[in-house]
């Protein structure tokens, strides 16, 4: 039963065991067909036997006119299509125990089938069972089989089949077709085997269903066997059978055999052309499919609806907008103009090549739209990075009263996630719960993503835990959600849980690697790297660059260079490496790498120049930085964006050219944003220029009064200038605005395990030992002449101005590592805030005393301490 497409609604294995009991010596596990068609003696299932007399009415077998007036009335009600009255009449006959003739039952069953009355059909079936004395006749059994198969109830169909005294080929064909249509491919093929075993000759109606089962199960071996049977029984010239063979071959990936059959067909209908053309498209041979389509047109064969939608979809796969436009013109000229399915395909095609205006034009011109039309337009806007347009389209859809389906809801939730539209997302959540769409995993996954990006990670976790069957996207969404909400530890815990239950894909691995990089979990990242290589995806997509980014962020530049040399060097890989050296203040190295990048004929992008400008800024290379800014515009035709302008302001400001930086902002061709004024404010902090800093702060707070970083910059400017009253005012404003500074947190990896230290948190099991070690260093610093009150005691640390933006958590991480690692081992610490002057001085002293290399990566750059010196040259702290 491994080939079944779904779990049956009835105990299928038991039924097949019953079937085996009728055929001694056969087994359901038989996977091949032994074809031996010989006339056999009549037996229970032979279609050549005369039908036995049915106890319902022996005379009704050959007569269509009921002998009983009551039965005549029932038959008249059925023929007039009055199902409700017919059932009432049947009930009254049963009450007075009037026998119901077979003709009446057959007419009533067919009426139920035509009226799509499933519950009514079940009622009639129960009436038949209550009247039944012997087995069902072929005629009555076939009527019941046809009805139940039409309703998709193969369980009751099997029950009917088992109660039939005889079966003809129609009986077998109906049941085989029912199993194939319901997705029970192995069961359908098993029944086909029984047909052959019973000595019944298949016909043109048998093979399409059997071949559909082979296609659904993608079982090419059995499909070839059935092909041999088709030839043996002389049906290889029948158009319908050959069409089914072509479909089977293309579904199993053998387009060569399918094309051989297609070319040998003496006559072809549109189904033949469609099967072969769509088969090429399904097997990623779009050009061959288009060639065959053009051949079809040369022969003056008009394509039908299926052909047009397939070809338009092929244009989407190929990205051939020119051919798509020509097909659009053809649609307008032909009878397909106005067809919803064709127009939906055109919209999807235009959106896939980025022509959303053309898609919107097609959409607007539609006289009638279904939910697929709206969903295609909404999801296409999301894919084209137009979330505002997607939400606008959805609101229009609401006005028209069109009910969204699960794909619509998921697409709109993606737009809400991009825009941070929590209110709209919550309304969609309520709608999904009311309509039951919340049960679709695609909707639940989109809700996890939306809540995560709207900073409601607890709600995202709640939805995740409610999903009964979590797929890889569910796990990836929650891991990525925890990562972007700065809960990287939990993200890695969820990743470890996931690999025990599900196989991660490359996107999952990228999210997990990003979480490792953020907290400096190098050993965990190496495990994920090894997992990716073992799974054979280590070189897929963006994963090599994610691995490179891990090593760069963890400061392992030698390992990063090895990873860089092993993989394809695209512009993204170069940018990661450039950014890594820029953060370390290695301006000369960044310039050398950029030279190599240009020589290798990789065109730099806007991100490349951000890295170059940052490197020049942190290395004091003003002239070189300004030259790169000009080269970006002149040589590479890259229009500077706000980030580039901010880098130039930072470049001039750090070099002490504050007036030039201010004039540069005033001359900008675009309106400066808070980040640009923030770069000037930071430069004013470094050089203690209060008046210009206050001017920059005024511009910042006009547009952004919620970002804590700018308040911290202003506080530090005032603090370094001794204006403590102003510091108090700024902190009071922050408190009134409800702005809370994130607590300082530092991570250190010791013996493969990452430990986190939160500012003010004394719950670590070794905190007492950590404090003793730190106090020892503070005493030695006093003795050596380091008499700064900010590093002399814990009380001083908690009340210092640096506590606002540092938290001093790196000290605890370093002390813990000193206690628990071998002498001489380097220490690597990652923290979420900036490093203050006090901590900078303290770590410099510790590195000299313990003779260890200590690296601290703060939110802006790397600090590499060795022998009492820092790689930043004492300029990279706050």
Residue pairs with C-beta under 8 A, 6 or more apart in sequence:
1 12
1 13
1 186
1 187
2 186
3 185
3 186
3 189
3 216
3 217
3 219
4 12
4 183
4 184
4 185
4 186
4 187
5 183
5 184
5 185
5 216
6 182
6 183
6 184
8 154
8 155
8 182
8 184
9 153
9 155
10 154
10 155
10 158
12 155
12 158
12 184
12 187
15 155
15 158
15 162
16 28
16 187
16 190
17 28
18 162
19 28
19 162
19 194
20 26
20 27
20 28
22 44
22 45
23 194
23 197
23 198
26 193
26 194
26 197
28 190
30 190
30 193
31 222
32 221
32 222
32 225
33 192
33 193
33 196
33 222
33 225
33 226
33 229
34 196
35 196
35 225
35 228
35 229
35 232
36 196
37 196
37 199
37 201
37 232
37 233
38 199
39 199
40 46
40 198
40 199
42 48
42 49
43 198
44 166
45 166
45 167
45 198
45 200
46 166
46 198
46 199
46 200
47 166
47 167
47 168
47 169
47 200
49 166
51 61
51 137
51 138
51 139
51 165
51 166
52 134
52 135
52 137
52 165
52 166
53 61
54 60
54 61
54 102
54 134
54 136
54 137
54 140
55 132
55 133
55 134
56 99
56 100
56 101
56 102
56 105
56 128
56 131
56 132
56 133
56 140
57 67
57 99
57 100
57 101
57 102
57 103
59 67
60 66
60 67
60 101
60 102
60 103
61 102
61 137
61 139
63 103
64 103
65 72
65 103
66 72
66 74
66 75
66 101
66 103
66 104
67 101
68 98
68 99
68 101
70 89
70 93
70 98
71 93
71 98
71 100
71 101
71 103
71 104
73 89
74 86
74 89
74 90
74 93
74 100
74 104
74 107
74 108
75 103
75 104
75 107
77 85
77 86
77 89
78 86
78 104
78 107
78 108
78 110
78 111
79 107
81 111
81 114
81 115
83 111
83 112
83 115
83 117
83 120
86 108
86 111
87 108
87 120
87 123
87 124
90 100
90 108
90 124
90 127
93 100
94 100
94 127
94 130
99 131
100 127
100 131
102 137
102 139
102 140
105 124
105 127
105 128
105 140
105 143
106 139
106 140
106 143
108 124
109 121
109 124
109 140
109 143
109 144
109 147
110 143
110 146
110 147
111 117
112 118
112 120
112 121
112 124
112 147
113 121
113 146
113 147
113 150
113 151
116 151
118 151
118 153
121 147
121 148
121 151
122 156
125 144
125 148
125 156
125 160
128 136
128 140
128 144
132 163
134 165
135 163
135 164
135 165
135 166
136 144
136 160
136 163
136 164
136 165
137 164
137 165
137 166
138 164
138 165
138 166
138 167
138 168
138 171
141 160
141 161
141 163
141 164
141 167
141 171
142 168
142 170
142 171
142 174
144 157
144 160
145 157
145 160
145 161
145 171
145 174
145 175
145 178
146 174
148 154
148 156
148 157
148 160
148 178
149 157
149 174
149 175
149 177
149 178
149 181
152 178
152 181
152 182
154 175
154 178
154 179
154 182
154 184
157 174
157 175
157 178
158 175
161 167
161 171
161 175
164 171
169 195
169 200
169 201
169 202
169 203
169 206
172 191
172 194
172 195
172 200
172 206
173 203
173 205
173 206
173 209
175 191
176 188
176 191
176 192
176 195
176 206
176 209
176 210
176 213
177 188
177 205
177 209
179 185
179 187
179 188
179 191
179 213
180 188
180 209
180 210
180 212
180 213
180 216
181 209
181 212
183 216
185 213
185 214
185 216
185 217
185 219
186 213
186 217
188 209
188 210
188 212
188 213
189 210
189 213
189 214
189 217
189 219
189 222
192 202
192 206
192 210
192 213
192 226
195 202
195 206
196 202
196 229
201 233
202 210
202 229
202 233
202 235
203 235
204 235
204 238
204 240
204 241
207 226
207 229
207 230
207 235
207 241
207 244
208 240
208 241
208 243
208 244
210 226
211 223
211 226
211 241
211 244
211 245
211 247
211 248
212 244
212 247
212 248
214 220
214 222
214 223
214 226
214 248
214 252
215 223
215 247
215 248
215 251
215 252
216 251
218 251
218 252
218 253
219 252
220 249
220 252
220 253
220 254
223 248
223 249
223 252
226 248
227 245
227 248
230 236
230 241
230 245
235 241
236 242
237 266
239 265
239 267
239 268
239 269
239 271
239 272
240 271
242 261
242 265
242 272
243 269
243 271
243 272
243 275
245 258
245 261
246 258
246 261
246 262
246 272
246 275
246 276
246 279
247 275
247 279
249 255
249 257
249 258
249 261
249 279
250 258
250 275
250 276
250 278
250 279
250 280
250 282
250 283
251 279
251 282
253 283
255 279
255 280
255 283
255 285
255 288
258 275
258 276
258 279
259 276
262 268
262 272
262 275
262 276
265 272
270 301
270 303
270 304
270 306
270 307
273 292
273 296
273 301
273 303
273 307
274 304
274 306
274 307
274 310
276 292
277 289
277 292
277 293
277 296
277 307
277 310
277 311
278 289
278 306
278 310
279 289
280 286
280 288
280 289
280 292
281 289
281 310
281 313
281 314
281 317
284 317
286 314
286 317
286 318
287 318
289 310
289 311
289 314
290 311
290 314
290 318
290 323
293 303
293 307
293 311
296 303
296 307
297 303
303 311
305 336
305 339
305 341
305 342
308 327
308 331
308 336
308 342
308 345
309 341
309 342
309 345
311 327
312 324
312 327
312 342
312 345
312 346
312 348
312 349
313 345
313 348
313 349
315 321
315 323
315 324
315 327
315 349
316 324
316 345
316 348
316 349
316 352
316 353
319 352
319 353
321 349
321 350
321 353
321 355
324 346
324 349
324 350
324 353
327 346
328 346
328 362
331 337
331 339
331 342
331 343
331 346
336 342
338 366
338 367
338 368
340 366
340 368
340 369
340 370
340 372
340 373
343 362
343 363
343 366
343 373
344 370
344 372
344 373
344 376
346 359
346 362
347 359
347 362
347 363
347 373
347 376
347 377
347 380
348 359
348 376
348 380
350 356
350 358
350 359
350 362
350 380
351 359
351 376
351 377
351 380
351 381
351 383
351 384
352 380
352 383
354 384
356 380
356 381
356 384
356 386
356 389
359 377
359 380
360 377
363 369
363 373
363 377
366 373
369 400
369 402
370 402
371 402
371 403
371 404
371 405
371 408
374 393
374 394
374 397
374 402
374 404
374 408
375 404
375 405
375 407
375 408
375 411
377 393
378 390
378 393
378 394
378 397
378 408
378 411
378 412
378 415
379 390
379 407
379 411
379 414
381 387
381 389
381 390
381 393
381 415
382 390
382 411
382 414
382 415
382 418
385 418
387 414
387 415
387 416
387 418
387 419
388 415
388 419
390 411
390 412
390 414
390 415
391 412
391 415
391 416
391 419
391 421
391 424
394 404
394 408
394 412
394 415
397 404
397 408
403 435
404 412
404 431
404 437
405 437
406 432
406 437
406 440
406 442
406 443
407 442
409 428
409 431
409 432
409 437
409 443
409 446
410 440
410 442
410 443
410 445
410 446
411 446
412 424
412 428
413 425
413 428
413 443
413 446
413 447
413 449
413 450
414 446
414 449
414 450
415 421
416 422
416 424
416 425
416 428
416 450
416 454
417 425
417 446
417 449
417 450
417 452
417 453
417 454
418 453
420 453
420 454
421 454
422 450
422 454
422 456
425 447
425 450
425 451
425 454
429 438
429 447
431 437
432 438
432 443
432 447
437 443
438 444
438 447
441 467
441 469
441 470
441 471
441 473
441 474
442 473
444 463
444 464
444 466
444 467
444 474
445 471
445 473
445 474
445 477
447 460
447 463
448 460
448 463
448 464
448 474
448 477
448 478
448 481
449 460
449 477
449 480
449 481
451 457
451 459
451 460
451 463
451 481
452 460
452 477
452 478
452 480
452 481
452 482
452 484
452 485
453 481
453 484
455 485
457 481
457 482
457 485
457 487
460 477
460 478
460 481
461 478
464 470
464 474
464 477
464 478
467 474
470 501
470 502
471 502
472 502
472 503
472 504
472 505
472 508
475 494
475 495
475 498
475 502
475 504
475 508
476 504
476 505
476 507
476 508
476 511
478 494
479 491
479 494
479 495
479 498
479 508
479 511
479 512
479 515
480 491
480 511
482 488
482 490
482 491
482 494
482 515
483 491
483 511
483 514
483 515
483 518
486 518
486 742
486 832
488 515
488 516
488 518
488 519
488 521
489 519
489 754
489 756
491 511
491 512
491 515
492 512
492 515
492 516
492 521
492 524
495 504
495 508
495 511
495 512
495 515
495 528
498 504
498 508
499 531
503 535
504 512
504 531
505 537
506 532
506 537
506 540
506 541
506 542
506 543
509 528
509 531
509 532
509 537
509 543
509 546
510 542
510 543
510 546
512 528
513 525
513 528
513 529
513 543
513 546
513 547
513 549
513 550
514 546
514 549
515 521
516 522
516 524
516 525
516 528
516 550
517 525
517 549
517 550
517 553
517 554
518 553
518 830
519 747
519 754
519 756
519 830
520 553
520 554
520 747
520 748
520 749
520 754
520 828
520 829
520 830
520 857
521 747
521 749
521 754
522 550
522 551
522 554
522 556
522 749
522 828
523 749
523 752
523 753
524 749
524 752
524 754
525 547
525 550
525 551
525 554
529 538
529 547
529 550
532 538
532 543
532 547
537 543
538 544
538 547
539 567
542 572
544 563
544 566
544 567
544 568
544 573
545 567
545 570
545 572
545 573
545 576
547 563
548 560
548 563
548 564
548 567
548 573
548 576
548 577
549 576
551 557
551 559
551 560
551 563
552 560
552 576
552 577
552 579
552 580
553 580
553 857
554 828
554 830
554 857
555 584
555 828
555 855
555 857
555 862
555 864
557 580
557 581
557 584
560 577
560 580
561 577
564 573
564 577
567 573
569 600
569 602
570 602
571 602
571 603
571 604
571 605
571 607
571 608
574 593
574 597
574 602
574 604
574 608
575 605
575 607
575 608
575 611
577 593
578 590
578 593
578 594
578 597
578 608
578 611
578 612
578 615
579 611
579 614
581 589
581 590
581 593
581 615
582 590
582 611
582 612
582 614
582 615
582 618
583 614
583 618
583 857
583 860
583 861
583 862
584 861
584 862
584 864
584 871
585 615
585 618
585 619
585 861
585 862
585 871
585 872
585 873
585 876
586 615
586 619
587 615
587 616
587 618
587 619
587 620
587 621
587 624
588 619
590 611
590 612
590 615
590 616
591 612
591 615
591 624
594 604
594 608
594 612
597 604
597 608
598 604
603 636
604 632
604 636
604 638
605 638
606 632
606 638
606 641
606 643
606 644
609 628
609 629
609 632
609 638
609 644
610 643
610 644
610 647
612 625
612 628
613 625
613 628
613 629
613 644
613 647
613 648
613 650
613 651
614 647
614 650
615 621
616 622
616 624
616 625
616 628
616 651
617 625
617 647
617 650
617 651
617 654
618 654
618 861
618 876
620 654
620 655
622 651
622 652
622 655
622 657
625 647
625 648
625 651
626 648
626 651
629 640
629 644
629 648
632 638
632 640
632 644
633 639
633 640
642 670
642 672
642 673
642 675
642 676
643 675
645 664
645 665
645 668
645 670
645 672
645 676
646 673
646 675
646 676
646 678
646 679
647 679
648 661
648 664
649 661
649 664
649 665
649 676
649 679
649 680
649 683
650 679
650 682
650 683
652 658
652 660
652 661
652 664
652 683
653 661
653 679
653 680
653 682
653 683
653 684
653 686
653 687
654 683
654 686
654 875
656 687
658 680
658 683
658 684
658 687
658 689
658 692
661 679
661 680
661 683
662 680
662 692
665 672
665 676
665 677
665 680
668 676
672 699
673 703
674 699
674 700
674 703
674 704
674 707
674 710
677 696
677 697
677 699
677 700
678 696
678 700
678 709
678 710
678 713
680 692
680 693
680 696
681 693
681 696
681 697
681 700
681 710
681 713
681 714
681 717
682 713
683 689
684 690
684 692
684 693
684 696
684 717
685 693
685 713
685 716
685 717
685 720
685 878
686 875
688 717
688 720
688 721
690 717
690 718
690 721
690 723
693 714
693 717
694 714
697 710
697 713
697 714
700 710
701 710
704 710
705 737
706 737
706 739
708 734
708 739
708 740
708 741
708 742
711 730
711 733
711 734
711 739
712 741
712 804
712 805
714 730
715 727
715 730
715 731
715 801
715 804
715 805
716 801
716 804
716 805
716 878
718 724
718 726
718 727
718 730
719 727
719 801
727 801
731 804
734 741
741 804
741 805
742 832
742 833
743 758
743 759
743 760
743 761
743 807
743 809
744 758
744 759
744 806
744 807
744 808
744 809
744 831
744 832
744 833
745 756
745 757
745 758
745 759
745 807
745 809
745 831
745 832
745 833
746 756
746 757
746 809
746 810
746 812
746 813
746 829
746 830
746 831
746 832
747 754
747 755
747 756
747 757
747 813
747 829
747 830
747 831
748 754
748 755
748 757
748 813
748 814
748 816
748 817
748 827
748 828
748 829
748 830
749 755
749 828
750 816
750 817
750 820
750 821
751 820
751 821
755 764
755 813
755 816
757 764
757 809
757 810
757 812
757 813
757 816
758 809
759 803
759 807
759 808
759 809
760 798
760 807
764 770
764 812
764 816
766 816
766 819
766 820
767 812
769 819
770 812
770 815
770 816
770 819
771 794
773 815
773 818
773 819
774 794
774 811
774 812
774 815
775 793
777 842
777 845
777 846
777 849
778 791
778 792
778 793
780 845
780 849
781 787
781 788
781 791
781 792
781 842
781 845
782 792
784 845
786 841
786 845
788 838
788 841
789 796
789 800
790 796
790 797
790 800
790 802
790 836
790 837
790 838
791 797
791 838
791 839
791 841
791 842
797 803
797 808
797 838
800 836
800 838
802 808
802 836
802 837
802 838
802 839
802 878
805 833
805 834
805 836
805 878
806 833
806 834
806 835
806 836
806 838
806 839
806 878
807 831
807 833
808 836
808 838
808 839
809 831
810 829
810 831
810 835
810 839
810 843
810 856
811 839
811 842
811 843
813 829
813 831
814 827
814 829
814 843
814 846
814 854
814 856
817 827
817 829
818 827
818 846
818 850
818 852
821 827
823 850
823 852
824 851
824 852
825 852
826 852
826 853
826 854
826 855
827 852
827 853
827 854
827 855
828 855
828 857
829 854
829 855
829 856
829 857
830 856
830 857
831 856
831 857
831 858
831 859
832 859
833 858
833 859
834 858
834 859
834 860
834 877
834 878
835 856
835 858
835 863
835 876
835 877
835 878
836 877
836 878
837 877
837 878
839 877
840 863
840 870
840 874
840 876
840 877
843 854
843 856
843 863
843 865
843 870
844 865
844 868
844 869
844 870
845 868
846 854
846 865
847 853
847 854
847 865
847 866
847 867
847 868
847 869
848 867
848 868
851 867
853 864
853 865
853 866
854 864
854 865
854 866
855 862
855 863
855 864
855 865
856 862
856 863
856 865
857 863
860 876
861 872
861 876
862 871
862 872
863 870
863 871
863 872
863 876
863 877
864 870
864 871
865 871
870 876
